[in-house]
């Protein structure tokens, strides 16, 4: 079995392009938002508001990541 061809062909699936990859990007954005919020809490003045609302970024990107990755998992199960 040619595993490289299998991996290459899997990127042609629509559920990978429209659900899995955006879900992974949203997950990375969620981790970045979480780190930004932790960095803000570690400051000497944690009430100083930055121009990026890290709590909202973390919440919405986590929500999008869970939704997209769950749909990608469902599509993957249906494609097998």
C-alpha positions as CSV (number, residue, x, y, z in Angstrom):
1,X,0.0,0.0,0.0
2,X,1.4,3.4,-1.0
3,X,0.9,5.5,2.1
4,X,2.1,8.7,0.5
5,X,-0.5,8.4,-2.2
6,X,-3.1,7.7,0.5
7,X,-2.2,10.9,2.3
8,X,-2.0,12.9,-0.9
9,X,-5.4,11.6,-2.0
10,X,-7.0,12.4,1.4
11,X,-6.4,16.1,0.9
12,X,-8.7,15.9,-2.2
13,X,-11.7,15.0,0.1
14,X,-14.1,18.0,0.5
15,X,-14.5,17.3,4.3
16,X,-10.8,17.8,4.8
17,X,-10.7,21.1,2.9
18,X,-13.9,22.5,4.3
19,X,-14.1,21.1,7.8
20,X,-10.8,19.6,9.1
21,X,-8.3,22.3,8.0
22,X,-10.5,25.2,9.2
23,X,-11.1,23.3,12.4
24,X,-7.4,22.9,13.0
25,X,-6.9,26.6,12.3
26,X,-9.6,27.6,14.7
27,X,-8.0,25.3,17.3
28,X,-4.6,27.0,16.8
29,X,-6.4,30.4,17.2
30,X,-8.0,29.2,20.4
31,X,-4.6,28.2,21.8
32,X,-3.2,31.6,20.8
33,X,-6.1,33.4,22.5
34,X,-5.7,31.3,25.6
35,X,-2.0,32.2,25.8
36,X,-2.8,35.8,25.3
37,X,-5.2,35.8,28.2
38,X,-2.8,34.0,30.4
39,X,-0.1,36.5,29.5
40,X,-2.5,39.4,30.4
41,X,-3.3,37.8,33.8
42,X,0.4,37.6,34.6
43,X,1.0,41.3,34.2
44,X,1.5,43.7,37.1
45,X,-1.8,45.4,36.1
46,X,-4.2,42.6,34.9
47,X,-7.0,45.1,34.5
48,X,-5.2,46.9,31.7
49,X,-7.3,46.1,28.6
50,X,-5.5,45.3,25.4
51,X,-6.9,46.0,22.0
52,X,-7.6,42.3,21.4
53,X,-10.4,40.7,23.5
54,X,-8.6,37.5,24.3
55,X,-11.6,36.0,26.1
56,X,-13.9,36.4,23.2
57,X,-11.3,35.2,20.7
58,X,-10.7,32.1,22.8
59,X,-14.4,31.4,23.3
60,X,-15.5,31.8,19.7
61,X,-12.5,30.0,18.2
62,X,-13.0,27.1,20.6
63,X,-16.7,26.9,19.7
64,X,-15.8,26.9,16.0
65,X,-13.1,24.4,16.4
66,X,-15.3,21.9,18.3
67,X,-18.1,22.3,15.8
68,X,-15.9,22.0,12.7
69,X,-13.9,19.1,14.1
70,X,-17.0,17.2,15.2
71,X,-18.5,17.6,11.7
72,X,-15.1,16.5,10.2
73,X,-15.2,13.4,12.3
74,X,-18.7,12.7,11.3
75,X,-17.9,13.1,7.6
76,X,-14.8,10.9,8.0
77,X,-16.9,8.2,9.5
78,X,-19.4,8.4,6.7
79,X,-16.7,8.3,4.0
80,X,-15.2,5.1,5.3
